[in-house]
Amino acid sequence: MSEKPIPRTFESLGPLSGHARVPGDKSISHRALILSAMAVGESRIEGLLESEDVIATVAALWSMGSQIGQDSNGNWVVNGVGVGGLLQPETALDMGNSGTSARLLMGLVASHAITATFIGDPSLSQRPMGRVIEPLSNMGATFSVTPGDRLPLMVHGRVPAVPIEYRLPVASAQVKSAIMLAALNTPGITRVIEPERTRDHSERMLAGFGAEVGIEEIDGERVIAVTGEAELQPHNMSIPGDPSSAAFPLVAALLVPGSDVLIQHVGINPTRTGLFEILKEMGADLTYENERDVGGEPVADIRARHSALKGIEVPPEIAPRMIDEFPILFVAAALAEGKTVTTGLDELRHKESDRLAAMARGLAQLGVPVEERPDGLAITGSGGEKLKGDYATPHIATQLDHRIAMSFTVAGLASAHGVTIDDIRPMATSFPSFPPMLADLGAIAR
């Protein structure tokens, strides 16, 4: 990321229309790289998200012995070292802004005979890692950490690690995946118990690479069992478009009058479609077209047309299926008729920023009645009227958070005078092509 902020003002002078593709799914991209590095042989990945977060994972795996590059068609080629084959990194692993890279790679290192230091940018260094440290410590890894269980930290892997049975205290796909990755080089069977279901990309992909993964429902809880000392086979895959990224242009189309936008090749894994279900409940004209299966993941083209939305109470149990999409849902709620109430979102306090506080502050600048509560927001929408604050063009502080930046970009398209984002650089974390995509669909940036 360049050193100087890059501000931009976004507005819409008419309907958004056309079709586009969003970058590859960030969650799947991380996992595809990691599991390819754990296979023996060459894997090819088409459609990998080439964002700063994912490149942090590439760099870390390279420093631990995996050979990673691109072919003449732009596909990524990974020559793995095999389970148990990670090499001692010579320098610290820089995770940048990527919490996913940090937590998943901590799990991978935990059952290898190496020691790795994890560092990150100022934002990531404020995010707690205790949820991952606890189960990995139970498996035998040891940690030297910054107070508050934050980065920088050092992981001392244990070989052989100890198989455990671990019930997730809070729904977290990252914690679950970290344990499963540690289990790959751990003799015996490691079990993770999910009281609430989270995104299941790791389970699907591990099975695709040949790992022995068992899944069953016991007393209403989901139990995932991974048999260790696995031998993964190389695998070729195509990454579907990220539904978290698709959410931004789709919500923009719902909010800007006359809009009709088609986003192609989007993953519709049921553990990731909570936002789309909530938007439909609010009255969104949102439809799936050309549904199909790509490498074990369900995929569709998604069409969004301008809609009159209504406020609802969002059930807290859906949060694990849309935790990253709440900022853009808050923007949709700001244009809906009536009140939208969300609860059970404590985790948003500990993302790249305090997303509840950042969204409440920014929406208030746009004249939206919003009540910030400890675990959610209550937003009274405009009933479709364009947003406008006390001054012509509100200037929004993004807190170096990509989802805050993109959410208020969409708000700018639904505002009377546009919205100025203080810095568009964070968008490179997950969606580097977002501003030019909006321009192609008819948005204005200046």
KOLGUFI-773586 format. One line per 3 residues: their letters; for each residue x, y, z of N, C-alpha, C. Coordinates in steps of 0.001 Angstrom, whole numbers, m for minus. Atoms other than C-alpha are relative to their C-alpha. Layout:
REM residues N
A) X/Y/Z/X/Y/Z/X/Y/Z; ...
//
This chain:
REM residues 446
MSE) 844/m1188/0/0/0/0/886/1246/0; m773/m1234/47/1323/3444/m915/m148/760/1311; m47/m663/m1298/2147/5806/1938/m1067/1079/158
KPI) 933/m1114/m105/m243/8652/1120/m1436/m449/m254; 1409/317/245/m4039/8360/1445/m445/483/m1376; 567/m366/1301/m6004/8486/m1808/m1495/218/185
PRT) 1439/m249/m170/m9369/10198/m1242/m729/m12/m1345; 842/m37/1185/m12218/9848/m3749/m1429/328/429; 1417/m266/m221/m15771/11163/m3963/m805/m840/m975
FES) 820/888/825/m18398/8742/m5253/m1444/475/m11; 1405/m356/143/m21856/9541/m6597/m561/m701/m1224; 658/581/1161/m24382/8271/m9105/m896/1054/m628
LGP) 831/m960/722/m25980/10455/m11767/m1099/m701/m783; 1019/748/714/m28246/7710/m13068/71/m1461/374; 36/1428/m342/m29019/3977/m12998/1336/m688/m248
LSG) m1123/900/242/m26324/1343/m12723/m505/m1143/m870; 445/1070/878/m26489/m1269/m15459/1201/m734/m576; m1052/792/621/m24483/m4029/m17078/305/m1254/797
HAR) m410/1215/m697/m22690/m7155/m15966/1489/81/320; m1395/m44/m445/m19394/m7778/m14198/307/m1271/769; m443/1088/m870/m17355/m10374/m12331/826/588/1131
VPG) m776/m447/m1154/m15964/m9866/m8872/1217/m907/165; m1191/839/m202/m12562/m11169/m7755/m342/m1318/675; 188/1306/m617/m12153/m14730/m6557/m232/90/1494
DKS) 355/47/m1419/m13445/m15670/m3128/1263/27/860; m1194/m171/m830/m10956/m14543/m494/213/m1202/921; m126/1140/m911/m11682/m17359/1960/489/m1237/m734
ISH) m389/1181/763/m11359/m20030/m718/1418/163/m543; m1347/m232/525/m8225/m18419/m2195/1066/m331/1043; m967/322/m1059/m6381/m18585/1143/139/m1511/165
RAL) m12/1434/m270/m7360/m22214/1670/570/m786/m1172; m543/684/1178/m6535/m23245/m1903/1522/45/5; m1451/m126/m62/m3002/m21928/m1501/595/m877/1090
ILS) m560/740/m1137/m2449/m23497/1908/m46/m1502/m240; 108/1438/209/m3733/m26952/977/854/m448/m1193; m911/331/1101/m1840/m26881/m2337/1435/m105/506
AMA) m1349/43/m573/1313/m26166/m311/215/m1245/849; m99/1205/m824/532/m29204/1869/m80/m1279/m823; 15/1168/870/136/m31546/m1117/1408/m253/m538
VGE) m1272/337/634/3048/m33349/m2746/m230/4/m1509; 212/m114/1431/3198/m32264/m6376/m537/1367/m371; 374/m1301/556/1829/m29468/m8544/m1510/170/m64
SRI) 1411/m381/81/m1574/m27827/m8110/m122/1289/m797; 258/m1221/765/m3086/m25162/m10386/m1295/638/486; 1144/m732/m529/m5487/m22454/m9246/m385/1082/m999
EGL) 532/m998/923/m7622/m20463/m11684/m894/967/770; 881/m994/m622/m9253/m17218/m10558/371/378/1416; m428/m373/m1349/m7221/m16720/m7380/m146/1508/199
LES) 68/m1418/m342/m7934/m13408/m5685/1412/532/209; m1351/m560/m111/m4762/m11355/m6176/m45/1300/801; 89/m1154/m901/m5328/m9036/m3236/1174/m9/968
EDV) m1100/m76/m953/m2894/m7883/m574/m105/m1087/1061; 168/1050/m999/m4375/m10328/1938/501/m1339/m519; m354/1310/551/m3939/m13342/m323/1489/m59/m329
IAT) m1439/m10/292/m457/m12295/m1437/812/m168/1285; m687/245/m1279/510/m12266/2260/102/m1497/272; m43/1456/m156/m400/m15964/2357/1004/m615/m971
VAA) m983/483/983/1606/m16586/m848/1415/176/536; m1356/m295/m463/4692/m14914/636/395/m876/1182; m311/820/m1172/4452/m16840/3908/267/m1447/m400
LWS) m205/1385/422/4088/m20216/2203/1305/m159/m767; m1275/25/738/7007/m19405/m103/1170/m45/983; m1102/m64/m958/9193/m18572/2892/136/m1295/805
MGS) m60/1276/m717/8335/m21994/4384/190/m1171/m965; m466/1055/890/9427/m23927/1305/m839/m306/m1217; 834/295/1161/6516/m24037/m1146/385/908/m1171
QIG) m306/m775/1196/7243/m22919/m4725/m1316/442/m649; 1275/m542/481/4479/m20620/m6007/277/1032/m1081; m158/m974/1073/4204/m18715/m9276/m1207/m17/m914
QDS) 1085/m64/967/1998/m17974/m12284/449/m526/m1352; m315/458/1338/1808/m19601/m15696/m337/1089/m1021; 195/m1003/1046/1427/m17817/m19036/m1442/461/m121
NGN) 1417/m377/41/m2372/m17757/m18641/m448/755/1242; 340/m712/m1221/m2222/m16033/m15274/m503/m888/1119; 395/917/m1069/m3177/m19166/m13321/1172/m197/963
WVV) m1038/182/m1008/m1303/m19813/m10094/381/m1472/104; m541/1358/m62/904/m22895/m9834/732/m159/1329; m588/242/m1320/1852/m24321/m6434/626/m1381/27
NGV) m688/1265/m230/4446/m27031/m5855/177/m169/1502; 80/127/m1446/3776/m28264/m2363/1138/m781/617; m1063/676/m754/6104/m29567/324/m521/m1239/717
GVG) 586/1130/m698/3663/m32118/1768/m232/279/1469; 293/m141/m1426/2158/m32392/5228/1231/m402/801; m1191/236/m806/4985/m32172/7749/1266/546/m609
GLL) m1192/m415/711/7352/m30660/5209/333/1477/43; m308/m1425/m71/7304/m26980/6134/1429/236/479; m1360/m363/m383/10757/m25410/6402/m11/1188/958
QPE) m148/m1123/m930/11930/m23000/9071/129/1316/m776; m144/m1279/700/11294/m19445/7773/1168/792/570; m1187/m745/m429/14360/m17231/7883/m358/1367/566
TAL) 434/m1308/m489/12397/m14028/8573/m1421/m98/517; 1376/m38/m513/9139/m13024/10237/m995/m92/m1151; 1083/105/976/5911/m13845/8377/m879/1237/128
DMG) 748/m1256/m35/4293/m10505/7514/m1410/m228/m540; 1386/253/359/506/m10905/7493/m714/1235/m527; 648/m1217/476/m170/m7314/6486/m1243/311/791
NSG) 1281/m297/m642/m3832/m6658/7233/m877/m1249/106; 806/1205/177/m4949/m10283/6864/m129/m846/1257; 291/856/m1141/m6509/m11882/9922/m138/m1456/m404
TSA) 131/1382/475/m7326/m14965/7842/1365/m641/m174; m1351/542/164/m3673/m15435/6844/607/m332/1355; m631/196/m1299/m2535/m15037/10436/m560/m1222/714
RLL) 596/1067/m804/m5004/m17411/12061/160/m1368/m661; m141/1301/665/m4906/m20155/9421/1442/m482/1; m1400/413/30/m1118/m20150/9147/534/m310/1394
MGL) m358/394/m1356/m760/m20208/12927/m387/m1453/241; 415/1389/m131/m2738/m23442/12801/917/m937/m752; m879/845/815/m554/m24846/10039/1344/m208/688
VAS) m1318/57/m644/2691/m24042/11881/m55/m797/1296; 99/548/m1355/1389/m25356/15226/386/m1465/96; m331/1429/m66/1952/m29031/14289/1208/m348/m852
HAI) m1259/245/722/5254/m28623/12425/1184/337/903; m1193/m184/m839/8762/m28714/13881/747/1265/m383; m606/m1288/323/9421/m25043/13216/m505/1047/978
TAT) 423/m1167/m776/9171/m21700/14966/m178/1158/m972; 277/m1092/927/7577/m18768/13154/m483/1225/773; 441/m1273/m578/7160/m15112/14102/m1011/637/m955
FIG) 1059/m628/786/3948/m13440/12898/m63/1485/339; 152/m1435/m174/3786/m9689/12369/m1096/483/m942; 1040/m556/857/1177/m7420/10792/12/1505/45
DPS) 74/m1457/6/209/m3849/10070/m652/493/1290; 552/m504/m1268/m1053/m1539/12855/m1427/m469/272; 1380/446/m198/m4674/m2567/12274/m47/m1454/456
LSQ) 3/1413/m375/m4025/m6321/12404/629/m203/1372; m691/149/m1284/m1727/m5870/15399/m883/357/1191; 938/m294/m1081/m4705/m4644/17414/m1066/m1085/157
RPM) 1051/1017/m27/m6801/m7744/16699/429/m1185/857; m382/1084/m915/m6834/m10451/19398/80/m1348/m699; m215/1329/560/m5567/m13935/18547/m259/m1108/1021
GRV) 191/967/m1068/m6536/m15638/21785/m896/m1160/m357; 917/1073/370/m9357/m17645/20199/719/m1137/m720; m778/1021/696/m6797/m19463/18056/1078/m567/914
IEP) m1088/439/m868/m4026/m19616/20634/m470/m1089/971; 472/962/m997/m6175/m21536/23143/m42/m1439/m537; 25/1399/460/m6969/m24654/21059/1340/m495/m518
LSN) m1304/436/505/m3547/m24721/19395/952/m293/1154; m797/309/m1198/m1931/m24593/22848/m403/m1369/567; 462/1313/m459/m4099/m27564/23833/596/m1128/m835
MGA) m589/1013/879/m2573/m29408/20870/1515/m108/193; m1409/104/m344/916/m28738/22238/889/1121/m494; m798/m1141/443/2088/m25607/20428/181/981/1150
TFS) m220/m1031/m1008/3593/m22850/22558/135/1347/m698; 83/m1328/587/3305/m19121/22012/721/1021/870; m537/m1189/m652/5232/m15982/22878/m740/1176/m633
VTP) 929/m963/587/2761/m13137/22466/159/1389/599; 127/m1365/m489/2320/m9411/22805/m1178/50/970; 1127/m82/m930/81/m8490/25782/m1329/224/m713
GDR) 1301/m67/645/m3568/m8921/24900/m155/m1039/m1092; 22/1054/1021/m2802/m11975/22724/m9/578/m1409; m50/m676/1291/m1911/m9722/19817/1357/m206/m678
LPL) m1264/m2/733/760/m9571/17127/859/1168/453; m756/1155/467/3699/m9672/16989/m74/m1171/991; m41/1186/m848/3730/m13248/18301/854/m1063/m668
MVH) m846/1084/493/5879/m16348/17955/m691/m1317/303; 582/1331/m153/4539/m19872/17408/1118/m1031/m42; m948/1107/m47/6676/m22843/18452/m796/m1275/m246
GRV) 773/1177/344/5256/m25896/16683/373/m1212/831; m216/1238/m778/4887/m29273/18422/m128/m1206/m929; 48/1242/757/5713/m32624/16785/404/m1140/926
PAV) 1354/48/539/3919/m34829/17382/m942/865/827; 1033/m753/m699/1006/m32572/18244/m1027/m972/585; 960/831/m730/m1848/m33846/20410/m1389/188/m598
PIE) 1365/m157/501/m5269/m34570/18886/m938/428/1130; 913/m516/m1014/m8050/m32773/20721/m1443/m83/m507; 1406/m253/327/m11814/m32449/20816/m314/1387/543
YRL) 135/m1399/m393/m12682/m28759/20885/m1344/543/m449; 1285/m646/296/m16064/m27064/21096/229/1504/m154; m198/m1431/247/m15994/m23581/19542/m854/816/954
PVA) 799/m832/m920/m17040/m21059/22226/m810/1060/m742; 735/m915/867/m18086/m18639/19468/146/m506/m1433; m52/459/1388/m18872/m19310/15819/1137/705/m732
SAQ) m1143/m576/703/m15631/m18798/13879/580/m1016/m968; m584/881/1011/m14620/m20423/10599/1522/45/49; m1454/m108/m53/m11072/m19134/11092/575/m878/1105
VKS) m483/845/m1094/m10640/m20855/14463/m165/m1470/m374; 244/1378/433/m12217/m24048/13135/1055/m436/m1011; m948/362/1053/m9939/m24013/10091/1416/m108/538
AIM) m1338/80/m593/m6810/m23330/12159/203/m1345/683; m95/1297/m676/m7518/m26436/14247/98/m1127/m1021; m7/1038/1027/m8228/m28529/11141/1342/m58/m726
LAA) m1308/m18/648/m4964/m27412/9509/1066/m578/927; m940/602/m954/m3037/m28270/12680/m191/m1508/53; 301/1436/m82/m4779/m31674/12657/633/m798/m1127
LNT) m546/740/1149/m3291/m32570/9259/1292/m729/348; m1279/627/m368/111/m33314/10834/m16/m517/1428; 166/485/m1369/m1265/m34608/14147/m502/m1437/m26
PGI) 468/1391/27/m1519/m38384/14680/m1337/m150/729; 1296/208/m631/m5022/m39593/15493/m1084/872/m617; 1167/m727/493/m8383/m37885/15086/m239/1241/859
TRV) 314/m1268/m661/m8974/m34242/15962/m1434/380/m362; 1406/m332/229/m12586/m33133/16374/m277/1453/387; 471/m1354/m282/m14089/m29645/16196/m1523/m47/44
IEP) 1452/4/m177/m17628/m29159/17488/m523/1413/m209; 609/m1292/315/m19715/m26322/16045/m1423/65/537; 1398/m202/m409/m22785/m25284/18058/m797/752/m1060
ERT) 611/m715/1113/m23523/m22876/15173/851/m233/m1233; m740/312/1217/m22589/m23695/11602/675/1251/m555; m737/m1079/659/m19925/m21520/9960/361/m445/m1413
RDH) m356/326/1384/m18604/m21393/6392/848/m1267/m42; m574/1347/16/m17475/m24858/5353/989/m226/m1142; m948/152/1102/m14871/m24172/2650/1142/m949/354
SER) m1133/861/m382/m12134/m25937/4623/m378/m1467/m93; 425/1388/57/m14117/m29161/4972/m120/m483/m1440; 184/377/1402/m15066/m29206/1299/1355/m177/m697
MLA) m1259/23/723/m11554/m28470/102/929/m1097/521; m828/1079/m540/m9792/m30879/2464/m393/m1333/m617; 462/1239/618/m11941/m33690/1112/464/m74/m1455
GFG) m434/m37/1389/m11081/m32587/m2444/1475/m323/m162; m1433/288/42/m7356/m32860/m1645/322/m1400/531; m217/1382/m413/m7836/m36375/m279/130/m234/1486
AEV) m55/198/m1450/m7891/m35786/3483/m1219/m794/455; 1113/748/m578/m10066/m38029/5631/m743/923/965; 799/m946/m779/m12775/m35707/6945/m1386/m586/209
GIE) 1344/481/m324/m15907/m36908/8732/m842/1118/583; 910/m1040/m485/m18921/m34688/9388/m1304/m658/421; 1281/534/m456/m21950/m35589/11485/m679/995/932
EID) 798/m821/m901/m24736/m33929/13430/m282/m816/1257; 236/669/m1271/m24906/m34859/17132/m659/996/940; 749/m854/m928/m27541/m33313/19401/m59/1445/m496
GER) 147/m1336/566/m27960/m30376/17050/1298/739/m239; m1298/m619/236/m24231/m29664/16849/706/m728/m1144; m732/557/1144/m21969/m30211/13857/1401/m401/474
VIA) m1296/521/m444/m18896/m32373/14557/839/m334/m1233; m919/239/1113/m15977/m32298/12093/1212/m750/534; m1128/827/m445/m13357/m35031/12498/1034/m88/m1115
VTG) m1099/55/967/m9979/m34839/10742/1025/m1037/465; m999/1016/m315/m7676/m37852/10659/1383/506/m415; m1295/m607/206/m4092/m36744/10992/1023/m855/m705
EAE) m1090/537/809/m811/m37517/9315/m520/m315/m1409; 655/134/1299/m2694/m36950/6083/1011/79/m1135; m781/m115/1226/m1260/m37335/2606/m902/653/m1043
LQP) 844/m740/928/m2770/m34661/372/505/m158/m1429; m313/136/1416/m2907/m35063/m3395/m149/1349/m688; 153/m1273/706/m2351/m32120/m5762/m1356/73/m689
HNM) 1379/m197/455/m5547/m30621/m7103/m59/1261/m847; 236/m1188/817/m6593/m28210/m9860/m1395/543/310; 1286/m562/m411/m9383/m25791/m9007/m242/1361/m630
SIP) 416/m1321/470/m11320/m22733/m10141/m706/697/1154; 541/m730/m1149/m12121/m20098/m7508/m1245/786/m425; 1186/m794/331/m15705/m18753/m7630/137/1433/511
GDP) m10/m1380/m458/m16372/m15039/m7200/m426/104/1456; 224/m158/m1440/m16436/m13829/m3600/m1374/624/266; 1303/m606/m300/m20018/m13301/m2334/105/1240/868
SSA) m180/m1195/m822/m18692/m10790/198/335/1210/m853; m290/m1094/922/m17309/m8703/m2666/m1203/312/m887; 1179/m206/850/m20385/m9232/m4859/m1067/815/715
AFP) 1024/m716/m767/m22488/m7774/m2056/m5/1490/m303; m68/m1458/159/m21264/m4233/m2771/m658/481/m1290; 717/m450/1188/m22283/m3817/m6434/m1460/m426/m16
LVA) 1395/431/m23/m25460/m5830/m5819/m857/932/853; 759/m935/m841/m26599/m3590/m2949/m77/1362/m677; 51/m1267/731/m25665/m530/m5019/m1136/m14/m1016
ALL) 1078/96/981/m28043/m1756/m7743/m1370/45/665; 1277/m28/m711/m30807/m2291/m5185/m385/1413/418; 259/m1316/m584/m30458/1290/m3913/m130/1116/m1027
VPG) 12/m1081/992/m29996/3351/m7101/m1176/m208/m957; 1200/177/833/m33319/3902/m8960/328/m354/m1446; m141/400/1394/m33611/2203/m12341/1108/m986/m283
SDV) m1177/845/219/m30600/m54/m11831/m370/m1462/m270; 129/1425/307/m30262/m3598/m13197/1403/m521/m265; m1399/438/55/m26908/m5325/m12582/69/m1512/155
LIQ) m235/1435/m95/m25757/m8910/m13137/1458/m235/381; m1347/376/m430/m22723/m10204/m11199/164/m1494/m260; m150/1357/507/m21424/m13399/m12771/941/m844/859
HVG) m911/996/m579/m19836/m16555/m11330/282/276/1484; m125/m289/m1434/m20509/m15864/m7637/m243/m1281/798; 225/1133/m888/m20154/m18530/m4957/m1267/190/816
INP) 1233/m73/m797/m23504/m19299/m3303/m28/m1138/1013; m73/954/m1098/m22286/m21728/m655/m999/430/1075; 1037/m417/m961/m25201/m21778/1849/533/565/1303
TRT) m572/m603/m1204/m22822/m20868/4674/413/1447/m228; m452/m1347/333/m22118/m17565/2874/m1122/903/m528; 1057/m737/689/m25524/m16425/1580/m976/683/956
GLF) 898/m630/m964/m26999/m14936/4750/m469/1382/m440; 385/m1350/424/m26931/m11381/3351/m1070/m50/m1085; 965/57/1096/m28775/m12367/182/m1383/m395/517
EIL) 1282/407/m574/m31490/m14078/2251/m651/1150/770; 546/m1129/m748/m31891/m11046/4516/m495/1086/m955; 430/m1010/969/m32066/m8676/1538/m1319/m394/m656
KEM) 1269/456/581/m34802/m10805/m31/m1144/184/991; 1028/m208/m1023/m36696/m10694/3261/m374/1476/99; 272/m1441/m18/m36395/m6878/3086/m711/474/m1268
GAD) 704/m355/1223/m38001/m6960/m370/869/162/m1223; m920/m189/1122/m34946/m7037/m2664/m379/m883/m1184; 142/753/1250/m35384/m8103/m6289/1379/m560/m342
LTY) m1319/620/85/m32407/m10435/m6139/m208/m1448/m421; 259/1343/511/m32330/m13629/m8206/1291/m696/m417; m1106/830/468/m29924/m16488/m8959/m322/m492/m1410
ENE) 146/512/1352/m29407/m17433/m12599/1167/m933/m310; m1044/907/459/m27447/m20250/m14228/729/m671/1173; m611/677/m1151/m26864/m22167/m10980/748/m1247/m462
RDV) m847/1108/416/m24089/m24766/m11243/972/m338/1125; m996/419/m977/m21354/m26584/m9329/1389/136/m618; m1372/m180/484/m17679/m25629/m9714/956/m489/1085
GGE) m980/530/m949/m15120/m27777/m7935/m539/m249/1389; 588/278/m1304/m17503/m28743/m5151/m679/1179/653; 646/m1190/m549/m18765/m25200/m4567/m1153/428/m915
PVA) 1109/m490/819/m22220/m24007/m5732/248/1430/m463; m285/m1286/640/m22022/m21021/m8091/m1232/435/m782; 1097/m537/811/m24559/m18734/m9809/364/1397/m475
DIR) m10/m1415/356/m24928/m15441/m11643/m1123/651/805; 998/m643/m868/m26794/m12982/m9390/m420/1333/m612; 542/m1235/563/m29084/m10254/m10745/m684/808/1101
ARH) 631/m910/m957/m30118/m7238/m8659/m635/1158/m756; 705/m1135/581/m32716/m4657/m9662/m443/926/1118; 412/m968/m997/m33660/m1467/m7854/m1267/m457/711
SAL) 1105/519/m806/m36025/m2321/m5014/m338/953/1137; 438/m719/m1202/m38063/m652/m2286/164/m953/1184; m307/884/m1121/m36650/m2201/885/m776/403/1241
KGI) 667/m242/m1269/m38324/m2529/4271/903/m462/1137; m810/364/m1148/m36607/m2601/7645/m524/m1246/683; 372/1224/m702/m36593/m5848/9614/874/m140/1245
EVP) m881/429/m1082/m35176/m7374/12781/813/m1181/m516; m882/1039/543/m32178/m9452/11715/295/m1010/1105; m243/988/m1060/m31998/m12732/13684/1485/m185/263
PEI) m1436/84/m294/m28638/m12972/15503/632/m1309/m441; m581/1286/371/m28218/m16639/14577/494/m36/m1443; m478/m14/1386/m27617/m15675/10932/1379/655/m115
APR) m1251/m768/52/m24513/m13637/11854/1192/m788/m539; m1179/711/540/m21931/m16409/11173/m34/m162/m1515; 128/201/1445/m23264/m16671/7609/105/1306/m776
MID) m110/m1287/704/m22849/m12957/6835/784/1023/808; m652/m923/m931/m20506/m11484/9429/752/1116/m719; m752/m1026/720/m18410/m9639/6824/m899/942/m801
EFP) 896/m793/839/m21485/m8271/5041/m861/979/795; 844/m915/m767/m23073/m6360/7911/236/1470/m336; m146/m1422/352/m21455/m3021/6981/m830/412/m1210
ILF) 792/m383/1169/m23111/m3046/3551/m1482/m199/266; 1409/107/m400/m26374/m4303/5079/m443/1280/703; 364/m1243/m699/m26308/m1201/7307/m305/1115/m998
VAA) 287/m1012/1031/m26161/946/4164/m1366/m267/m635; 1323/332/537/m29135/m924/2695/m1098/401/972; 987/m364/m1017/m30992/m395/5975/m234/1502/40
ALA) 128/m1457/m27/m30317/3344/5748/m953/522/m1066; 914/m393/1071/m32415/3474/2551/m1344/m706/93; 1245/761/m122/m35146/1067/3709/m1086/829/681
EGK) 1121/m630/m714/m38571/2045/4998/m125/m639/1378; 122/525/m1347/m38803/1706/8768/1340/m315/629; m1198/255/m815/m36310/390/11319/548/m1399/m244
TVT) m723/1264/48/m33714/m2355/10925/811/m125/1273; m676/213/m1280/m32359/m3828/14157/882/m1237/m105; m931/1127/m16/m29296/m6061/14471/549/m193/1405
TGL) m555/349/m1308/m27988/m7865/17565/971/m1161/m170; m917/1137/10/m25336/m10435/18452/1235/205/m853; m1109/m305/905/m22604/m8652/16490/1243/484/736
DEL) m1171/m402/m782/m19944/m8295/19193/1289/m148/m792; m1224/264/762/m17368/m9734/16764/387/1178/m890; m310/m1134/869/m17649/m6614/14592/820/1075/713
RHK) m849/m936/m751/m15924/m4677/17366/1483/m332/m184; m1390/474/27/m12750/m6681/16651/443/m389/m1400; m432/218/1365/m12412/m6646/12868/1137/978/m321
ESD) m1055/m935/368/m10031/m4414/10878/m180/1346/707; 327/m1156/m838/m11784/m1611/12755/m1142/m432/904; 1253/224/m719/m14610/m1382/15263/m1108/363/m987
RLA) 913/m275/1099/m17129/m1755/12463/m1349/546/447; 1250/m575/m490/m20172/m990/14591/158/1505/217; m226/m1427/m263/m18708/2332/15733/254/760/m1296
AMA) m323/m695/1247/m17330/3225/12293/m1230/192/m872; 1204/m127/819/m20612/2523/10514/m1005/953/645; 927/m912/m674/m22689/4331/13149/423/1449/m197
RGL) m517/m1356/153/m20457/7392/12928/m222/508/m1426; 138/m423/1383/m20486/7488/9135/m1448/197/m418; 1411/m148/350/m24221/6933/8796/m589/1256/629
AQL) 476/m1230/m641/m24879/9728/11284/432/1225/m799; m450/m1105/848/m22780/12022/9074/m895/170/m1230; 889/m37/1156/m25177/11131/6249/m1445/306/385
GVP) 1340/m377/m442/m28176/12160/8335/m901/m1171/328; 801/1191/m283/m29304/8611/9099/m193/m139/1512; 220/265/m1423/m30961/8083/12519/517/m1400/360
VEE) m609/1273/m336/m28814/5349/14039/314/m45/1488; m293/218/m1416/m28529/3968/17560/1053/m1096/102; m1057/987/m191/m25271/2224/18415/m198/m694/1330
RPD) 166/812/m1196/m25762/m600/20890/1246/m863/194; m1225/781/m220/m23111/m2850/22469/224/m1097/m1030; m163/1138/907/m23796/m5701/20042/m742/168/m1317
GLA) 681/m191/1273/m25480/m4099/17048/m410/1443/m219; 508/m1330/333/m27116/m1100/15405/m1503/m74/m235; 1405/m185/360/m30712/94/15128/m45/1203/m943
ITG) m64/m1011/1053/m31144/2098/11902/m1399/290/m522; 1273/m412/583/m34188/4063/10797/263/532/m1402; m311/m307/1383/m34172/4224/7018/m771/1185/m559
SGG) 576/m1189/652/m35085/7030/4638/m1205/m325/m861; 1114/370/857/m37741/5050/2789/297/202/m1471; m396/m126/1392/m35794/5320/m438/474/1377/m396
EKL) m488/m1339/316/m35021/9028/m291/1524/31/86; m1453/m83/18/m31430/9948/m1091/531/507/1336; m611/m389/m1264/m29137/10331/1905/635/1372/m131
KGD) m666/m1305/m14/m27921/13796/2847/248/418/1441; m377/m421/m1339/m26091/15080/5880/m154/1490/185; 108/m1426/m319/m25670/18524/7392/826/866/m934
YAT) m810/m764/927/m23168/19523/4727/47/m755/m1320; 197/490/1359/m22887/18950/1003/570/m1401/m234; m620/1283/312/m20409/16077/690/711/m535/1238
PHI) m626/538/m1222/m19717/14096/3881/1347/m653/m297; m1360/537/116/m16095/13062/4406/118/m1132/1015; 63/1176/m856/m15945/9507/5797/1395/m526/313
ATQ) m1252/626/m433/m13040/8100/7829/m156/m1509/m77; 145/1439/227/m12524/4506/6709/705/m855/1047; m745/743/m1019/m10237/3495/9613/888/m1096/m626
LDH) m823/976/719/m8070/1630/7026/m697/m1349/m144; 816/1214/66/m10910/m908/6761/m647/m83/m1378; 486/117/1374/m11718/m2165/3268/m1516/m48/m87
RIA) 1452/116/91/m15352/m2998/4037/m701/1299/411; 551/m1324/m307/m16006/391/5625/128/899/m1227; m221/m829/1187/m14490/2076/2568/m1000/m331/m1101
MSF) 898/380/1086/m16592/79/102/m1463/234/358; 1385/m240/m406/m19788/380/2144/m388/1457/m196; 349/m1416/159/m19642/4176/2168/173/470/m1440
TVA) 6/m260/1435/m18710/4166/m1498/m1401/m240/m562; 1374/292/434/m22094/2512/m2099/m964/1042/553; 860/m1040/m567/m23718/5016/257/81/1280/m824
GLA) m152/m1176/845/m22286/7765/m1933/m869/m54/m1235; 822/155/1197/m24158/6349/m4930/m1476/227/302; 1399/m174/m402/m27405/6587/m2961/m218/1309/755
SAH) 94/m1264/m737/m26772/10095/m1590/m305/1154/m951; 387/m1158/805/m27878/13511/m2767/1191/703/m626; m1149/m780/470/m24418/15026/m3154/1293/m799/m52
GVT) m1197/819/2/m22008/12091/m3066/634/m93/1375; m725/223/m1251/m19712/10853/m313/1488/m81/m327; m1448/65/158/m15969/11392/11/577/m1036/956
IDD) m711/1009/m781/m13976/8389/1185/1410/519/245; m1299/m609/m296/m10815/9517/2969/1171/m744/m625; m1119/779/523/m8728/6697/1475/m553/m1260/m670
IRP) 469/1202/685/m9528/4085/m1173/1025/m1122/18; m1046/1029/7/m6256/2192/m642/m405/m1295/693; 349/1264/m664/m7750/m330/1841/m806/m952/m866
MAT) 781/887/857/m10004/m1668/m927/874/m1091/m622; m913/991/571/m6910/m3477/m2252/114/m1251/859; m26/1162/m884/m7206/m5810/742/m812/m1152/m575
SFP) 861/1073/489/m10032/m7736/m927/m564/233/m1390; 719/m302/1230/m11363/m5918/m4018/698/1143/m729; m769/m1084/624/m8686/m3943/m5891/m719/669/m1173
SFP) 658/m535/1202/m10922/m3490/m8963/m1350/629/280; 1340/m503/m326/m13945/m2114/m7094/m312/1354/m637; 347/m1288/616/m13755/1566/m8196/m166/m67/m1513
PML) 230/65/1447/m13229/796/m11915/m1226/m826/m385; 1216/753/295/m16013/m1818/m11797/m1226/895/119; 1137/m903/m165/m18438/773/m10441/m81/999/m1154
ADL) m9/m925/1122/m17357/3182/m13168/m573/m659/m1250; 528/726/1143/m18107/535/m15809/m1509/m169/94; 1440/170/m196/m21590/105/m14285/m757/1317/m18
GAI) 650/m1295/108/m22256/3845/m14411/189/943/1167; m241/m892/m1137/m21037/5287/m11110/1025/1066/m364; m916/m1110/226/m19076/8526/m10934/969/103/1171
AR) m1008/m221/m1040/m15800/8954/m9021/817/1208/m394; m818/m1192/287/m13871/12200/m8746/896/324/1200
//
